[in-house]
């Protein structure tokens, strides 16, 4: 039975990760689904995939609802997956929907709408199958999917290629300008509608709400960028479809994070339109182990 289950690990991990935004939750969802399968597996082996998809989807929604009920201090960002970590799930499909900005956009949806969007548009389940999994009517599924599609768009191929091709170089220019205190260059490397998101987990210094607009973003990062002597290590990475740098810091201030992941997404002009800074310990544990 274990061999039969293993072939579905990547599928279930991807499902749990997209619904919850948490890689650690997704891992636990897979393990729980496998345990339940070994205890109560369907008699017909050809029904195993559907059975596991149902169990994992419901577990993921429960996890998402529990998180949404909990007060989180500041801006909640998805848990990143390092490329090396993703190697454990080499069969993950639809990699465009693992893009960090896409996962963050899913946060705007209700729990049911998010699950419907993932099951229908990413896993390509039918309306009937999705309704059965979520125990909703087919008409509700159609309404939820319509709302989700209006709110969230899958990344375009040119967006994906632009970040893959140019993201690292633009990010290095941006970081060098920050280190040099060069406001005009920092501003020039941002789109007018740039937004900076930070997640300190309620423990480390971070903006509690997204910082919106190029001027505010530039000034925020010029004020908060660590000095060169505070940086112990800076490793270029490519994470969830975006160029980034993983930092380790010398902790010289009480509320300073020991590590951070800094990601950028480029706009149509090639300037930075989104910045994501993840400092929360629980979001970086599995990521740190990958290096």
ZADREN-258929 format. One line per 8 residues: their letters; for each residue x, y, z of N, C-alpha, C. Coordinates in nm, 3 decimals, always signed. Example, Ala and Ser with C-alpha at 12.3 -4.5 7.8 and 13.67 -1.06 7.14 Angstrom:
BEGIN
as) +1.319,-0.569,+0.780,+1.230,-0.450,+0.780,+1.320,-0.330,+0.780 | +1.285,-0.225,+0.708,+1.367,-0.106,+0.714,+1.290,+0.003,+0.787
***
This chain:
BEGIN
xxxxxxxx) +0.083,-0.122,+0.000,+0.000,+0.000,+0.000,+0.086,+0.126,+0.000 | +0.198,+0.123,+0.072,+0.282,+0.243,+0.080,+0.333,+0.284,-0.057 | +0.370,+0.187,-0.141,+0.417,+0.219,-0.276,+0.305,+0.280,-0.359 | +0.185,+0.229,-0.343,+0.070,+0.283,-0.417,+0.041,+0.426,-0.374 | +0.060,+0.456,-0.246,+0.034,+0.590,-0.195,+0.140,+0.689,-0.243 | +0.265,+0.645,-0.247,+0.376,+0.734,-0.274,+0.363,+0.805,-0.408 | +0.300,+0.741,-0.505,+0.287,+0.804,-0.636,+0.199,+0.929,-0.633 | +0.123,+0.946,-0.526,+0.033,+1.061,-0.515,+0.090,+1.171,-0.424
xxxxxxxx) +0.211,+1.152,-0.371,+0.267,+1.248,-0.275,+0.275,+1.389,-0.335 | +0.332,+1.401,-0.454,+0.349,+1.534,-0.514,+0.214,+1.601,-0.539 | +0.118,+1.523,-0.589,-0.015,+1.578,-0.617,-0.079,+1.632,-0.490 | -0.073,+1.554,-0.383,-0.138,+1.594,-0.258,-0.064,+1.708,-0.191 | +0.070,+1.706,-0.198,+0.146,+1.818,-0.143,+0.110,+1.947,-0.214 | +0.107,+1.944,-0.346,+0.074,+2.064,-0.423,-0.066,+2.114,-0.392 | -0.159,+2.022,-0.374,-0.296,+2.059,-0.340,-0.301,+2.127,-0.204 | -0.239,+2.065,-0.104,-0.240,+2.122,+0.030,-0.167,+2.256,+0.037
xxxxxxxx) -0.058,+2.267,-0.037,+0.020,+2.391,-0.036,-0.056,+2.506,-0.099 | -0.123,+2.479,-0.210,-0.197,+2.587,-0.277,-0.319,+2.630,-0.196 | -0.382,+2.539,-0.125,-0.500,+2.576,-0.046,-0.460,+2.647,+0.083 | -0.352,+2.602,+0.147,-0.315,+2.660,+0.277,-0.209,+2.770,+0.267 | -0.124,+2.766,+0.163,-0.012,+2.859,+0.155,+0.102,+2.822,+0.246 | +0.096,+2.701,+0.305,+0.198,+2.657,+0.400,+0.256,+2.523,+0.357 | +0.388,+2.520,+0.334,+0.453,+2.395,+0.295,+0.454,+2.296,+0.411 | +0.473,+2.345,+0.533,+0.475,+2.255,+0.648,+0.337,+2.195,+0.671
xxxxxxxx) +0.232,+2.276,+0.655,+0.096,+2.222,+0.665,+0.072,+2.118,+0.556 | +0.119,+2.146,+0.435,+0.099,+2.053,+0.323,+0.165,+1.919,+0.351 | +0.285,+1.921,+0.409,+0.354,+1.797,+0.443,+0.272,+1.716,+0.543 | +0.218,+1.785,+0.644,+0.139,+1.716,+0.745,+0.007,+1.664,+0.687 | -0.049,+1.738,+0.595,-0.172,+1.693,+0.529,-0.148,+1.565,+0.451 | -0.037,+1.557,+0.380,-0.003,+1.436,+0.305,+0.011,+1.317,+0.399 | +0.083,+1.337,+0.508,+0.104,+1.227,+0.603,-0.027,+1.180,+0.664 | -0.113,+1.276,+0.700,-0.243,+1.241,+0.758,-0.329,+1.166,+0.657
xxxxxxxx) -0.329,+1.211,+0.533,-0.406,+1.144,+0.429,-0.355,+1.001,+0.408 | -0.224,+0.982,+0.410,-0.167,+0.848,+0.393,-0.204,+0.757,+0.510 | -0.199,+0.812,+0.631,-0.236,+0.732,+0.748,-0.382,+0.688,+0.740 | -0.468,+0.779,+0.701,-0.610,+0.744,+0.688,-0.632,+0.641,+0.578 | -0.553,+0.652,+0.472,-0.566,+0.556,+0.362,-0.526,+0.416,+0.406 | -0.424,+0.407,+0.489,-0.381,+0.275,+0.536,-0.482,+0.214,+0.632 | -0.561,+0.299,+0.696,-0.663,+0.250,+0.790,-0.798,+0.228,+0.724 | -0.834,+0.317,+0.629,-0.968,+0.312,+0.571,-0.964,+0.330,+0.419
xxxxxxxx) -0.870,+0.270,+0.354,-0.857,+0.288,+0.209,-0.978,+0.230,+0.135 | -1.015,+0.290,+0.022,-1.126,+0.233,-0.056,-1.089,+0.095,-0.108 | -1.187,+0.009,-0.121,-1.161,-0.128,-0.163,-1.105,-0.135,-0.304 | -1.154,-0.049,-0.392,-1.107,-0.049,-0.531,-0.988,+0.043,-0.545 | -0.876,-0.014,-0.590,-0.752,+0.062,-0.603,-0.766,+0.177,-0.701 | -0.851,+0.161,-0.804,-0.864,+0.268,-0.903,-0.938,+0.389,-0.848 | -0.994,+0.378,-0.727,-1.060,+0.493,-0.665,-0.973,+0.563,-0.563 | -0.848,+0.518,-0.551,-0.760,+0.572,-0.446,-0.726,+0.719,-0.468
xxxxxxxx) -0.698,+0.759,-0.592,-0.660,+0.898,-0.618,-0.772,+0.994,-0.580 | -0.893,+0.962,-0.620,-1.006,+1.049,-0.586,-1.030,+1.054,-0.436 | -1.016,+0.939,-0.371,-1.036,+0.932,-0.225,-0.932,+1.019,-0.155 | -0.805,+1.007,-0.194,-0.699,+1.087,-0.133,-0.717,+1.236,-0.160 | -0.761,+1.270,-0.280,-0.784,+1.411,-0.314,-0.893,+1.469,-0.225 | -0.997,+1.392,-0.202,-1.106,+1.438,-0.114,-1.056,+1.460,+0.028 | -0.985,+1.362,+0.081,-0.934,+1.371,+0.219,-0.838,+1.489,+0.233 | -0.743,+1.501,+0.140,-0.644,+1.609,+0.149,-0.709,+1.746,+0.134
xxxxxxxx) -0.807,+1.758,+0.045,-0.876,+1.886,+0.026,-0.946,+1.930,+0.154 | -1.015,+1.836,+0.217,-1.090,+1.869,+0.340,-0.995,+1.902,+0.454 | -0.885,+1.828,+0.465,-0.785,+1.859,+0.567,-0.726,+1.998,+0.545 | -0.699,+2.031,+0.418,-0.640,+2.161,+0.386,-0.735,+2.274,+0.420 | -0.862,+2.258,+0.389,-0.960,+2.362,+0.420,-0.971,+2.381,+0.571 | -0.969,+2.271,+0.645,-0.973,+2.281,+0.791,-0.854,+2.360,+0.843 | -0.737,+2.334,+0.788,-0.617,+2.405,+0.831,-0.628,+2.554,+0.796 | -0.676,+2.583,+0.677,-0.690,+2.721,+0.634,-0.790,+2.795,+0.723
xxxxxxxx) -0.902,+2.732,+0.752,-1.002,+2.796,+0.838,-0.946,+2.821,+0.977 | -0.871,+2.725,+1.031,-0.813,+2.742,+1.164,-0.716,+2.860,+1.165 | -0.637,+2.874,+1.060,-0.544,+2.987,+1.054,-0.617,+3.120,+1.044 | -0.722,+3.124,+0.962,-0.797,+3.249,+0.943,-0.866,+3.293,+1.072 | -0.897,+3.196,+1.159,-0.962,+3.231,+1.286,-0.863,+3.284,+1.389 | -0.735,+3.261,+1.364,-0.632,+3.303,+1.458,-0.583,+3.444,+1.425 | -0.569,+3.526,+1.526,-0.518,+3.662,+1.505,-0.370,+3.655,+1.472 | -0.333,+3.714,+1.361,-0.193,+3.717,+1.318,-0.146,+3.861,+1.317
xxxxxxxx) -0.041,+3.887,+1.389,+0.010,+4.024,+1.399,+0.086,+4.061,+1.273 | +0.030,+4.151,+1.197,+0.096,+4.195,+1.076,+0.046,+4.126,+0.951 | +0.126,+4.131,+0.849,+0.093,+4.082,+0.716,+0.131,+3.934,+0.705 | +0.035,+3.847,+0.673,+0.064,+3.704,+0.657,+0.105,+3.678,+0.513 | +0.223,+3.616,+0.496,+0.271,+3.579,+0.363,+0.288,+3.427,+0.354 | +0.276,+3.371,+0.234,+0.292,+3.226,+0.217,+0.432,+3.179,+0.259 | +0.440,+3.053,+0.295,+0.570,+2.992,+0.326,+0.641,+2.958,+0.196 | +0.763,+3.006,+0.176,+0.833,+2.980,+0.050,+0.885,+2.837,+0.041
xxxxxxxx) +0.905,+2.791,-0.082,+0.967,+2.660,-0.107,+1.094,+2.684,-0.185 | +1.208,+2.648,-0.128,+1.335,+2.659,-0.200,+1.338,+2.555,-0.312 | +1.411,+2.586,-0.419,+1.419,+2.491,-0.530,+1.472,+2.356,-0.486 | +1.571,+2.357,-0.395,+1.625,+2.230,-0.347,+1.520,+2.151,-0.270 | +1.438,+2.222,-0.192,+1.331,+2.156,-0.119,+1.227,+2.101,-0.214 | +1.200,+2.176,-0.321,+1.099,+2.132,-0.417,+1.144,+2.005,-0.488 | +1.275,+1.978,-0.487,+1.325,+1.856,-0.548,+1.266,+1.731,-0.485 | +1.221,+1.741,-0.360,+1.157,+1.628,-0.295,+1.022,+1.600,-0.359
xxxxxxxx) +0.970,+1.694,-0.432,+0.839,+1.681,-0.495,+0.856,+1.712,-0.644 | +0.947,+1.638,-0.707,+0.986,+1.670,-0.844,+0.871,+1.661,-0.943 | +0.763,+1.593,-0.905,+0.653,+1.574,-0.998,+0.544,+1.679,-0.980 | +0.573,+1.786,-0.908,+0.475,+1.893,-0.894,+0.439,+1.947,-1.032 | +0.309,+1.965,-1.054,+0.261,+2.014,-1.183,+0.215,+2.159,-1.171 | +0.189,+2.221,-1.287,+0.137,+2.358,-1.290,+0.223,+2.452,-1.205 | +0.351,+2.456,-1.236,+0.444,+2.534,-1.154,+0.412,+2.683,-1.154 | +0.340,+2.731,-1.256,+0.304,+2.873,-1.257,+0.217,+2.908,-1.137
xxxxxxxx) +0.141,+2.811,-1.087,+0.053,+2.838,-0.973,+0.124,+2.816,-0.839 | +0.255,+2.793,-0.843,+0.337,+2.796,-0.722,+0.411,+2.929,-0.711 | +0.389,+3.015,-0.808,+0.450,+3.148,-0.809,+0.408,+3.224,-0.682 | +0.504,+3.290,-0.619,+0.478,+3.348,-0.488,+0.367,+3.453,-0.490 | +0.370,+3.538,-0.589,+0.268,+3.643,-0.598,+0.129,+3.583,-0.621 | +0.123,+3.471,-0.692,-0.006,+3.404,-0.714,-0.058,+3.347,-0.583 | +0.029,+3.280,-0.508,-0.013,+3.225,-0.379,-0.060,+3.335,-0.284 | +0.009,+3.448,-0.288,-0.032,+3.559,-0.202,-0.167,+3.616,-0.244
xxxxxxxx) -0.192,+3.619,-0.375,-0.321,+3.668,-0.425,-0.436,+3.578,-0.380 | -0.409,+3.449,-0.365,-0.513,+3.356,-0.321,-0.564,+3.388,-0.180 | -0.484,+3.462,-0.103,-0.524,+3.498,+0.033,-0.649,+3.586,+0.036 | -0.678,+3.653,-0.076,-0.796,+3.741,-0.081,-0.926,+3.663,-0.090 | -0.918,+3.534,-0.123,-1.038,+3.453,-0.142,-1.087,+3.393,-0.011 | -1.216,+3.363,-0.007,-1.269,+3.289,+0.106,-1.213,+3.147,+0.101 | -1.227,+3.074,+0.212,-1.172,+2.938,+0.217,-1.234,+2.850,+0.108 | -1.366,+2.854,+0.094,-1.432,+2.771,-0.006,-1.396,+2.814,-0.148
xxxxxxxx) -1.392,+2.945,-0.172,-1.359,+2.994,-0.306,-1.217,+2.954,-0.344 | -1.126,+2.960,-0.249,-0.988,+2.921,-0.276,-0.980,+2.773,-0.314 | -1.049,+2.689,-0.237,-1.048,+2.546,-0.266,-1.112,+2.517,-0.401 | -1.221,+2.585,-0.432,-1.287,+2.565,-0.562,-1.194,+2.604,-0.675 | -1.128,+2.718,-0.662,-1.037,+2.766,-0.766,-0.924,+2.665,-0.789 | -0.866,+2.615,-0.680,-0.756,+2.520,-0.692,-0.803,+2.389,-0.756 | -0.916,+2.338,-0.710,-0.964,+2.209,-0.761,-1.012,+2.218,-0.906 | -1.081,+2.326,-0.939,-1.137,+2.337,-1.075,-1.035,+2.386,-1.177
xxxxxxxx) -0.964,+2.495,-1.146,-0.879,+2.557,-1.248,-0.736,+2.505,-1.250 | -0.690,+2.448,-1.140,-0.553,+2.397,-1.138,-0.551,+2.244,-1.150 | -0.637,+2.178,-1.074,-0.642,+2.031,-1.080,-0.745,+1.979,-1.180 | -0.820,+2.071,-1.237,-0.912,+2.041,-1.348,-1.015,+1.934,-1.313 | -1.065,+1.939,-1.190,-1.176,+1.853,-1.153,-1.305,+1.912,-1.209 | -1.403,+1.828,-1.229,-1.532,+1.875,-1.279,-1.609,+1.948,-1.170 | -1.712,+2.019,-1.211,-1.799,+2.085,-1.113,-1.859,+1.982,-1.018 | -1.903,+1.870,-1.071,-1.964,+1.764,-0.989,-1.864,+1.710,-0.888
xxxxxxxx) -1.742,+1.678,-0.934,-1.640,+1.624,-0.844,-1.605,+1.723,-0.734 | -1.592,+1.851,-0.770,-1.559,+1.954,-0.672,-1.671,+1.970,-0.570 | -1.793,+1.965,-0.618,-1.908,+1.977,-0.528,-1.911,+1.862,-0.428 | -1.880,+1.743,-0.473,-1.879,+1.627,-0.384,-1.769,+1.638,-0.279 | -1.652,+1.684,-0.321,-1.541,+1.698,-0.227,-1.573,+1.801,-0.119 | -1.627,+1.915,-0.161,-1.651,+2.025,-0.068,-1.788,+2.019,-0.003 | -1.867,+1.922,-0.045,-2.003,+1.905,+0.009,-2.086,+2.032,-0.008 | -2.080,+2.084,-0.130,-2.157,+2.201,-0.168,-2.238,+2.167,-0.293
xxxxxxxx) -2.337,+2.249,-0.323,-2.414,+2.226,-0.445,-2.332,+2.269,-0.567 | -2.368,+2.214,-0.681,-2.296,+2.251,-0.803,-2.317,+2.398,-0.838 | -2.433,+2.452,-0.808,-2.457,+2.595,-0.834,-2.366,+2.681,-0.746 | -2.345,+2.640,-0.622,-2.253,+2.714,-0.535,-2.110,+2.710,-0.588 | -2.071,+2.594,-0.639,-1.937,+2.581,-0.696,-1.919,+2.678,-0.812 | -2.018,+2.688,-0.898,-2.009,+2.778,-1.014,-1.999,+2.924,-0.971 | -2.077,+2.962,-0.870,-2.073,+3.100,-0.821,-1.937,+3.131,-0.759 | -1.887,+3.039,-0.675,-1.758,+3.060,-0.610,-1.645,+3.068,-0.712
xxxxxxxx) -1.652,+2.985,-0.814,-1.547,+2.986,-0.916,-1.549,+3.117,-0.995 | -1.669,+3.165,-1.027,-1.682,+3.292,-1.099,-1.619,+3.405,-1.018 | -1.648,+3.410,-0.889,-1.593,+3.515,-0.803,-1.441,+3.504,-0.793 | -1.392,+3.381,-0.779,-1.248,+3.361,-0.765,-1.174,+3.403,-0.891 | -1.230,+3.370,-1.008,-1.165,+3.405,-1.134,-1.160,+3.556,-1.155 | -1.258,+3.629,-1.101,-1.256,+3.774,-1.110,-1.148,+3.833,-1.021 | -1.120,+3.766,-0.910,-1.027,+3.816,-0.811,-0.882,+3.778,-0.840 | -0.862,+3.658,-0.893,-0.726,+3.604,-0.909,-0.703,+3.560,-1.053
xxxxxxxx) -0.592,+3.599,-1.110,-0.555,+3.559,-1.245,-0.427,+3.476,-1.241 | -0.424,+3.370,-1.320,-0.302,+3.291,-1.329,-0.194,+3.372,-1.401 | -0.068,+3.354,-1.362,+0.040,+3.431,-1.426,+0.049,+3.404,-1.576 | +0.079,+3.509,-1.651,+0.100,+3.495,-1.794,+0.243,+3.446,-1.821 | +0.261,+3.382,-1.934,+0.393,+3.327,-1.966,+0.501,+3.435,-1.976 | +0.463,+3.555,-2.025,+0.564,+3.661,-2.036,+0.605,+3.713,-1.899 | +0.513,+3.712,-1.802,+0.548,+3.751,-1.665,+0.649,+3.653,-1.607 | +0.621,+3.525,-1.625,+0.708,+3.421,-1.572,+0.847,+3.431,-1.633
xxxxxxxx) +0.852,+3.448,-1.766,+0.980,+3.457,-1.835,+1.056,+3.583,-1.795 | +0.987,+3.694,-1.777,+1.053,+3.820,-1.740,+1.123,+3.807,-1.605 | +1.056,+3.748,-1.508,+1.117,+3.732,-1.376,+1.232,+3.632,-1.380 | +1.216,+3.527,-1.460,+1.323,+3.428,-1.470,+1.447,+3.488,-1.536 | +1.425,+3.570,-1.640,+1.535,+3.623,-1.720,+1.602,+3.744,-1.653 | +1.523,+3.837,-1.600,+1.576,+3.966,-1.556,+1.571,+3.989,-1.405 | +1.497,+3.907,-1.334,+1.474,+3.934,-1.193,+1.599,+3.947,-1.109 | +1.693,+3.854,-1.126,+1.814,+3.854,-1.042,+1.896,+3.981,-1.064
xxxxxxxx) +1.913,+4.023,-1.190,+1.994,+4.142,-1.218,+1.930,+4.268,-1.162 | +1.799,+4.282,-1.178,+1.729,+4.400,-1.124,+1.735,+4.400,-0.971 | +1.720,+4.283,-0.912,+1.725,+4.274,-0.766,+1.863,+4.318,-0.715 | +1.970,+4.274,-0.780,+2.104,+4.314,-0.735,+2.123,+4.465,-0.744 | +2.074,+4.525,-0.853,+2.084,+4.671,-0.867,+2.005,+4.741,-0.756 | +1.888,+4.687,-0.725,+1.803,+4.744,-0.622,+1.871,+4.736,-0.485 | +1.929,+4.621,-0.453,+1.993,+4.604,-0.322,+2.118,+4.692,-0.309 | +2.195,+4.703,-0.418,+2.313,+4.790,-0.415,+2.274,+4.935,-0.394
xxxxxxxx) +2.164,+4.979,-0.457,+2.117,+5.116,-0.438,+2.071,+5.139,-0.294 | +2.007,+5.038,-0.235,+1.965,+5.048,-0.095,+2.087,+5.060,-0.003 | +2.186,+4.975,-0.027,+2.306,+4.979,+0.057,+2.378,+5.113,+0.044 | +2.372,+5.173,-0.074,+2.437,+5.302,-0.094,+2.352,+5.421,-0.055 | +2.228,+5.397,-0.011,+2.140,+5.507,+0.027,+2.100,+5.594,-0.090 | +2.095,+5.535,-0.209,+2.069,+5.609,-0.333,+1.919,+5.613,-0.361 | +1.851,+5.712,-0.306,+1.706,+5.721,-0.317,+1.660,+5.730,-0.462 | +1.726,+5.810,-0.544,+1.680,+5.829,-0.681,+1.688,+5.698,-0.761
xxxxxxxx) +1.793,+5.620,-0.741,+1.805,+5.492,-0.812,+1.704,+5.391,-0.760 | +1.686,+5.385,-0.629,+1.586,+5.295,-0.572,+1.448,+5.327,-0.629 | +1.415,+5.456,-0.632,+1.286,+5.499,-0.685,+1.272,+5.464,-0.832 | +1.378,+5.481,-0.910,+1.373,+5.454,-1.053,+1.355,+5.305,-1.083 | +1.394,+5.220,-0.991,+1.383,+5.076,-1.011,+1.247,+5.021,-0.967 | +1.159,+5.109,-0.923,+1.025,+5.069,-0.878,+0.919,+5.121,-0.974 | +0.813,+5.042,-0.995,+0.696,+5.094,-1.068,+0.623,+5.192,-0.979 | +0.546,+5.281,-1.038,+0.474,+5.382,-0.959,+0.379,+5.318,-0.858
xxxxxxxx) +0.323,+5.203,-0.895,+0.226,+5.138,-0.806,+0.289,+5.023,-0.726 | +0.419,+5.029,-0.703,+0.489,+4.923,-0.631,+0.429,+4.903,-0.492 | +0.432,+4.777,-0.447,+0.383,+4.742,-0.314,+0.487,+4.654,-0.246 | +0.517,+4.683,-0.119,+0.609,+4.602,-0.040,+0.532,+4.530,+0.070 | +0.547,+4.398,+0.074,+0.484,+4.315,+0.177,+0.592,+4.261,+0.270 | +0.568,+4.265,+0.400,+0.663,+4.213,+0.498,+0.590,+4.124,+0.597 | +0.654,+4.014,+0.637,+0.595,+3.922,+0.734,+0.698,+3.892,+0.842 | +0.681,+3.956,+0.956,+0.772,+3.933,+1.068,+0.717,+3.836,+1.169
xxxxxxxx) +0.602,+3.776,+1.140,+0.544,+3.678,+1.231,+0.501,+3.736,+1.364 | +0.487,+3.869,+1.371,+0.449,+3.933,+1.496,+0.562,+3.937,+1.597 | +0.681,+3.895,+1.554,+0.796,+3.885,+1.645,+0.907,+3.982,+1.608 | +0.930,+3.999,+1.479,+1.039,+4.082,+1.430,+0.985,+4.207,+1.362 | +1.069,+4.308,+1.354,+1.026,+4.434,+1.294,+0.989,+4.414,+1.148 | +0.868,+4.456,+1.113,+0.819,+4.449,+0.975,+0.699,+4.541,+0.965 | +0.670,+4.587,+0.844,+0.551,+4.670,+0.824,+0.427,+4.587,+0.852 | +0.337,+4.638,+0.935,+0.216,+4.564,+0.971,+0.119,+4.553,+0.854
xxxxxxxx) +0.124,+4.650,+0.762,+0.038,+4.650,+0.644,+0.126,+4.671,+0.521 | +0.077,+4.632,+0.404,+0.155,+4.655,+0.282,+0.187,+4.804,+0.265 | +0.308,+4.833,+0.221,+0.350,+4.969,+0.191,+0.323,+4.993,+0.043 | +0.244,+5.095,+0.011,+0.194,+5.113,-0.125,+0.247,+5.243,-0.187 | +0.295,+5.232,-0.310,+0.345,+5.349,-0.384,+0.496,+5.356,-0.382 | +0.555,+5.394,-0.495,+0.700,+5.391,-0.510,+0.772,+5.476,-0.407 | +0.723,+5.597,-0.381,+0.791,+5.685,-0.287,+0.795,+5.624,-0.147 | +0.680,+5.572,-0.102,+0.673,+5.513,+0.031,+0.756,+5.387,+0.041
xxxxxxxx) +0.752,+5.305,-0.064,+0.830,+5.181,-0.065,+0.980,+5.213,-0.060 | +1.023,+5.308,-0.141,+1.165,+5.344,-0.144,+1.211,+5.395,-0.008 | +1.133,+5.483,+0.050,+1.171,+5.539,+0.180,+1.168,+5.434,+0.291 | +1.069,+5.345,+0.285,+1.060,+5.239,+0.386,+1.185,+5.152,+0.383 | +1.225,+5.109,+0.264,+1.339,+5.018,+0.255,+1.472,+5.089,+0.280 | +1.481,+5.215,+0.247,+1.603,+5.289,+0.281,+1.618,+5.304,+0.432 | +1.505,+5.317,+0.502,+1.509,+5.330,+0.649,+1.540,+5.197,+0.717 | +1.495,+5.087,+0.660,+1.498,+4.960,+0.732,+1.603,+4.860,+0.682
xxxxxxxx) +1.669,+4.887,+0.572,+1.769,+4.794,+0.521,+1.887,+4.783,+0.618 | +1.925,+4.661,+0.656,+2.038,+4.643,+0.749,+2.168,+4.699,+0.691 | +2.253,+4.745,+0.778,+2.384,+4.793,+0.736,+2.469,+4.674,+0.691 | +2.567,+4.697,+0.603,+2.650,+4.586,+0.553,+2.712,+4.501,+0.663 | +2.756,+4.563,+0.773,+2.822,+4.485,+0.879,+2.722,+4.394,+0.954 | +2.593,+4.418,+0.935,+2.492,+4.333,+1.001,+2.459,+4.209,+0.919 | +2.505,+4.201,+0.796,+2.474,+4.088,+0.708,+2.586,+3.984,+0.718 | +2.554,+3.866,+0.769,+2.652,+3.758,+0.779,+2.664,+3.681,+0.649
xxxxxxxx) +2.552,+3.667,+0.579,+2.550,+3.588,+0.456,+2.437,+3.637,+0.366 | +2.463,+3.639,+0.236,+2.360,+3.676,+0.138,+2.370,+3.578,+0.021 | +2.266,+3.498,+0.003,+2.270,+3.393,-0.099,+2.162,+3.418,-0.204 | +2.199,+3.442,-0.330,+2.097,+3.457,-0.435,+2.018,+3.327,-0.452 | +1.887,+3.340,-0.468,+1.800,+3.223,-0.482,+1.693,+3.252,-0.587 | +1.628,+3.148,-0.631,+1.510,+3.162,-0.717,+1.401,+3.078,-0.651 | +1.301,+3.145,-0.597,+1.204,+3.081,-0.509,+1.061,+3.107,-0.557 | +0.985,+3.000,-0.572,+0.845,+3.015,-0.614,+0.832,+3.108,-0.734
xxxxxxxx) +0.919,+3.093,-0.830,+0.910,+3.168,-0.954,+0.965,+3.309,-0.950 | +1.024,+3.351,-0.837,+1.075,+3.487,-0.825,+1.222,+3.487,-0.782 | +1.295,+3.588,-0.832,+1.434,+3.605,-0.790,+1.437,+3.661,-0.649 | +1.536,+3.617,-0.572,+1.544,+3.665,-0.435,+1.683,+3.650,-0.377 | +1.696,+3.692,-0.252,+1.820,+3.675,-0.176,+1.780,+3.625,-0.037 | +1.850,+3.523,+0.008,+1.830,+3.473,+0.143,+1.941,+3.528,+0.231 | +1.903,+3.604,+0.334,+1.999,+3.671,+0.421,+2.006,+3.601,+0.558 | +2.126,+3.598,+0.613,+2.144,+3.568,+0.754,+2.210,+3.691,+0.817
xxxxxxxx) +2.159,+3.731,+0.934,+2.205,+3.855,+0.996,+2.274,+3.830,+1.130 | +2.361,+3.924,+1.166,+2.413,+3.930,+1.302,+2.310,+4.007,+1.383 | +2.251,+3.943,+1.483,+2.143,+4.007,+1.558,+2.199,+4.108,+1.657 | +2.186,+4.235,+1.620,+2.239,+4.342,+1.705,+2.127,+4.424,+1.770 | +2.003,+4.397,+1.730,+1.890,+4.469,+1.789,+1.789,+4.367,+1.842 | +1.715,+4.409,+1.942,+1.627,+4.317,+2.014,+1.521,+4.252,+1.923 | +1.462,+4.331,+1.834,+1.354,+4.277,+1.750,+1.401,+4.250,+1.607 | +1.532,+4.234,+1.589,+1.587,+4.207,+1.456,+1.581,+4.058,+1.426
xxxxxxxx) +1.542,+4.023,+1.305,+1.532,+3.884,+1.265,+1.669,+3.825,+1.237 | +1.689,+3.696,+1.267,+1.818,+3.632,+1.236,+1.835,+3.599,+1.088 | +1.723,+3.593,+1.016,+1.728,+3.560,+0.872,+1.609,+3.622,+0.803 | +1.620,+3.636,+0.671,+1.510,+3.691,+0.592,+1.523,+3.645,+0.448 | +1.408,+3.631,+0.385,+1.403,+3.603,+0.242,+1.342,+3.725,+0.174 | +1.411,+3.777,+0.075,+1.371,+3.899,+0.004,+1.345,+3.860,-0.141 | +1.222,+3.877,-0.188,+1.184,+3.841,-0.324,+1.129,+3.961,-0.398 | +1.150,+3.966,-0.530,+1.092,+4.074,-0.610,+1.020,+4.017,-0.732
xxxxxxxx) +0.914,+4.086,-0.769,+0.841,+4.055,-0.893,+0.848,+4.178,-0.982 | +0.875,+4.158,-1.109,+0.889,+4.269,-1.202,+0.758,+4.301,-1.273 | +0.741,+4.429,-1.308,+0.626,+4.472,-1.386,+0.658,+4.468,-1.534 | +0.565,+4.516,-1.615,+0.580,+4.511,-1.761,+0.702,+4.588,-1.810 | +0.738,+4.696,-1.740,+0.852,+4.779,-1.783,+0.986,+4.721,-1.737 | +0.982,+4.616,-1.656,+1.106,+4.559,-1.604,+1.145,+4.615,-1.469 | +1.066,+4.711,-1.417,+1.090,+4.764,-1.283,+1.021,+4.676,-1.179 | +1.060,+4.691,-1.054,+1.005,+4.609,-0.945,+0.864,+4.657,-0.910
xxxxxxxx) +0.766,+4.567,-0.916,+0.630,+4.607,-0.879,+0.584,+4.545,-0.746 | +0.649,+4.436,-0.704,+0.615,+4.375,-0.575,+0.743,+4.332,-0.505 | +0.747,+4.360,-0.375,+0.857,+4.314,-0.290,+0.796,+4.232,-0.178 | +0.854,+4.115,-0.154,+0.809,+4.029,-0.045,+0.928,+4.003,+0.047 | +0.910,+4.033,+0.173,+1.015,+4.012,+0.272,+0.961,+3.920,+0.382 | +1.016,+3.800,+0.389,+0.970,+3.700,+0.486,+1.076,+3.686,+0.595 | +1.037,+3.719,+0.718,+1.128,+3.710,+0.832,+1.080,+3.610,+0.938 | +0.954,+3.571,+0.933,+0.895,+3.484,+1.035,+0.970,+3.352,+1.042
xxxxxxxx) +1.011,+3.313,+1.162,+1.090,+3.191,+1.181,+1.022,+3.068,+1.121 | +0.892,+3.053,+1.150,+0.821,+2.932,+1.106,+0.809,+2.922,+0.955 | +0.824,+3.037,+0.885,+0.816,+3.035,+0.738,+0.952,+2.998,+0.676 | +1.059,+3.008,+0.755,+1.193,+2.990,+0.699,+1.264,+2.864,+0.747 | +1.206,+2.790,+0.841,+1.275,+2.672,+0.895,+1.306,+2.570,+0.788 | +1.204,+2.529,+0.715,+1.226,+2.428,+0.611,+1.310,+2.486,+0.499 | +1.295,+2.616,+0.474,+1.373,+2.682,+0.371,+1.521,+2.681,+0.407 | +1.553,+2.711,+0.534,+1.692,+2.714,+0.579,+1.757,+2.577,+0.567
xxx) +1.680,+2.473,+0.593,+1.737,+2.337,+0.586,+1.777,+2.301,+0.443 | +1.723,+2.370,+0.345,+1.756,+2.340,+0.207,+1.893,+2.394,+0.168 | +1.955,+2.475,+0.254,+2.087,+2.534,+0.223,+2.192,+2.484,+0.321
***
